């Protein structure tokens, strides 16, 4: 159990730092009310988790420890539903109805599509 906690914790550290850097990049370089950083991180994270699980299902390419590190650790630290929810709340509070609808619906549907695309891309190779 301690080994699993260390694996997830280290992966989570990497994913969290990557999320922070990408989100910060968009905050500094993109002037918009729309939370592009969180949006892009969540879609990319969905694609990555789809690819990782696609690889796992294709064969014994990833050990359970590596899969745990990549999915629960890195992807879990990289993506964030809590930040997505807070960003959506802020859009609502600012009465940005169209941006709220776009952000929430596209985050969910593109995230779902990205997971599917990740899994399919692995099955094709």
C-alpha beads as a LAMMPS data file, in Angstrom:
LAMMPS data file: protein, C-alpha beads

125 atoms
124 bonds

1 atom types
1 bond types

-500.0 500.0 xlo xhi
-500.0 500.0 ylo yhi
-500.0 500.0 zlo zhi

Masses

1 110.0

Atoms # bond

1 1 1 0.000 0.000 0.000
2 1 1 2.833 2.411 0.818
3 1 1 4.392 1.685 -2.577
4 1 1 1.099 2.532 -4.314
5 1 1 0.790 5.759 -2.313
6 1 1 4.297 6.794 -3.326
7 1 1 3.627 5.967 -6.978
8 1 1 0.372 7.964 -7.030
9 1 1 1.873 10.813 -5.007
10 1 1 4.858 11.246 -7.299
11 1 1 2.657 11.075 -10.398
12 1 1 0.231 13.536 -8.817
13 1 1 3.083 15.949 -8.159
14 1 1 4.133 15.836 -11.813
15 1 1 0.560 16.230 -13.063
16 1 1 -0.207 19.084 -10.683
17 1 1 2.928 21.024 -11.625
18 1 1 2.178 20.519 -15.323
19 1 1 -1.409 21.720 -14.807
20 1 1 -0.215 24.799 -12.931
21 1 1 2.313 25.717 -15.620
22 1 1 -0.134 25.290 -18.496
23 1 1 -2.926 27.166 -16.701
24 1 1 -0.531 29.947 -15.744
25 1 1 0.658 30.235 -19.331
26 1 1 -2.893 30.880 -20.517
27 1 1 -3.633 33.300 -17.668
28 1 1 -0.604 35.386 -18.595
29 1 1 -0.790 35.147 -22.394
30 1 1 -4.502 35.000 -23.230
31 1 1 -6.760 37.900 -22.349
32 1 1 -10.158 36.277 -21.926
33 1 1 -12.883 35.718 -19.361
34 1 1 -13.064 32.132 -20.613
35 1 1 -10.883 29.759 -18.527
36 1 1 -8.808 28.388 -21.431
37 1 1 -6.089 26.882 -19.230
38 1 1 -8.401 24.594 -17.275
39 1 1 -10.394 23.754 -20.402
40 1 1 -7.325 22.678 -22.393
41 1 1 -5.767 20.797 -19.473
42 1 1 -8.946 18.780 -18.939
43 1 1 -9.334 17.877 -22.633
44 1 1 -5.653 16.911 -22.994
45 1 1 -5.882 14.919 -19.749
46 1 1 -8.910 13.050 -21.093
47 1 1 -7.014 12.237 -24.290
48 1 1 -4.019 11.023 -22.282
49 1 1 -6.085 8.788 -20.021
50 1 1 -7.809 7.340 -23.090
51 1 1 -4.441 6.580 -24.678
52 1 1 -3.089 5.044 -21.477
53 1 1 -6.105 2.782 -20.964
54 1 1 -6.098 1.946 -24.668
55 1 1 -2.491 0.802 -24.375
56 1 1 -3.358 -1.178 -21.236
57 1 1 -6.225 -2.967 -22.942
58 1 1 -4.179 -3.788 -26.032
59 1 1 -1.699 -5.947 -24.184
60 1 1 0.696 -6.198 -21.296
61 1 1 2.635 -3.070 -22.254
62 1 1 2.079 -1.343 -18.913
63 1 1 2.523 -2.890 -15.516
64 1 1 -0.172 -2.157 -12.914
65 1 1 2.285 0.188 -11.167
66 1 1 3.000 2.195 -14.326
67 1 1 -0.711 2.383 -15.137
68 1 1 -1.402 3.610 -11.580
69 1 1 1.374 6.197 -11.894
70 1 1 0.117 7.483 -15.254
71 1 1 -3.657 7.436 -14.667
72 1 1 -4.352 8.063 -10.984
73 1 1 -1.090 9.940 -10.420
74 1 1 -0.262 12.099 -13.422
75 1 1 -3.703 12.335 -15.063
76 1 1 -5.432 12.672 -11.693
77 1 1 -3.137 15.516 -10.707
78 1 1 -3.223 17.064 -14.174
79 1 1 -6.975 17.280 -14.672
80 1 1 -9.269 18.881 -12.180
81 1 1 -13.013 18.788 -11.914
82 1 1 -12.996 21.065 -8.887
83 1 1 -11.294 23.863 -10.829
84 1 1 -13.643 23.305 -13.753
85 1 1 -16.604 23.654 -11.379
86 1 1 -15.202 26.796 -9.789
87 1 1 -14.501 28.360 -13.188
88 1 1 -18.078 27.543 -14.241
89 1 1 -19.396 29.115 -11.038
90 1 1 -17.385 32.280 -11.706
91 1 1 -18.834 32.502 -15.210
92 1 1 -22.334 32.173 -13.737
93 1 1 -21.639 34.775 -11.090
94 1 1 -20.433 37.157 -13.821
95 1 1 -23.633 36.373 -15.747
96 1 1 -21.607 35.050 -18.677
97 1 1 -24.414 32.664 -19.702
98 1 1 -23.155 31.777 -23.164
99 1 1 -19.566 31.260 -22.004
100 1 1 -20.869 29.143 -19.098
101 1 1 -22.912 26.951 -21.454
102 1 1 -20.027 26.629 -23.900
103 1 1 -17.469 25.853 -21.195
104 1 1 -19.470 23.246 -19.292
105 1 1 -20.943 21.444 -22.288
106 1 1 -17.789 21.438 -24.382
107 1 1 -15.613 20.419 -21.413
108 1 1 -17.786 17.372 -20.861
109 1 1 -18.414 16.387 -24.481
110 1 1 -14.897 17.099 -25.756
111 1 1 -13.490 15.313 -22.696
112 1 1 -15.615 12.285 -23.468
113 1 1 -14.634 12.470 -27.137
114 1 1 -10.953 12.790 -26.183
115 1 1 -11.114 9.642 -24.016
116 1 1 -12.741 7.810 -26.921
117 1 1 -10.164 9.173 -29.404
118 1 1 -7.322 8.071 -27.143
119 1 1 -8.669 4.552 -26.889
120 1 1 -9.439 4.276 -30.601
121 1 1 -6.039 5.649 -31.639
122 1 1 -4.330 2.875 -29.701
123 1 1 -6.574 0.185 -31.191
124 1 1 -5.691 1.374 -34.704
125 1 1 -1.971 0.881 -34.148

Bonds

1 1 1 2
2 1 2 3
3 1 3 4
4 1 4 5
5 1 5 6
6 1 6 7
7 1 7 8
8 1 8 9
9 1 9 10
10 1 10 11
11 1 11 12
12 1 12 13
13 1 13 14
14 1 14 15
15 1 15 16
16 1 16 17
17 1 17 18
18 1 18 19
19 1 19 20
20 1 20 21
21 1 21 22
22 1 22 23
23 1 23 24
24 1 24 25
25 1 25 26
26 1 26 27
27 1 27 28
28 1 28 29
29 1 29 30
30 1 30 31
31 1 31 32
32 1 32 33
33 1 33 34
34 1 34 35
35 1 35 36
36 1 36 37
37 1 37 38
38 1 38 39
39 1 39 40
40 1 40 41
41 1 41 42
42 1 42 43
43 1 43 44
44 1 44 45
45 1 45 46
46 1 46 47
47 1 47 48
48 1 48 49
49 1 49 50
50 1 50 51
51 1 51 52
52 1 52 53
53 1 53 54
54 1 54 55
55 1 55 56
56 1 56 57
57 1 57 58
58 1 58 59
59 1 59 60
60 1 60 61
61 1 61 62
62 1 62 63
63 1 63 64
64 1 64 65
65 1 65 66
66 1 66 67
67 1 67 68
68 1 68 69
69 1 69 70
70 1 70 71
71 1 71 72
72 1 72 73
73 1 73 74
74 1 74 75
75 1 75 76
76 1 76 77
77 1 77 78
78 1 78 79
79 1 79 80
80 1 80 81
81 1 81 82
82 1 82 83
83 1 83 84
84 1 84 85
85 1 85 86
86 1 86 87
87 1 87 88
88 1 88 89
89 1 89 90
90 1 90 91
91 1 91 92
92 1 92 93
93 1 93 94
94 1 94 95
95 1 95 96
96 1 96 97
97 1 97 98
98 1 98 99
99 1 99 100
100 1 100 101
101 1 101 102
102 1 102 103
103 1 103 104
104 1 104 105
105 1 105 106
106 1 106 107
107 1 107 108
108 1 108 109
109 1 109 110
110 1 110 111
111 1 111 112
112 1 112 113
113 1 113 114
114 1 114 115
115 1 115 116
116 1 116 117
117 1 117 118
118 1 118 119
119 1 119 120
120 1 120 121
121 1 121 122
122 1 122 123
123 1 123 124
124 1 124 125
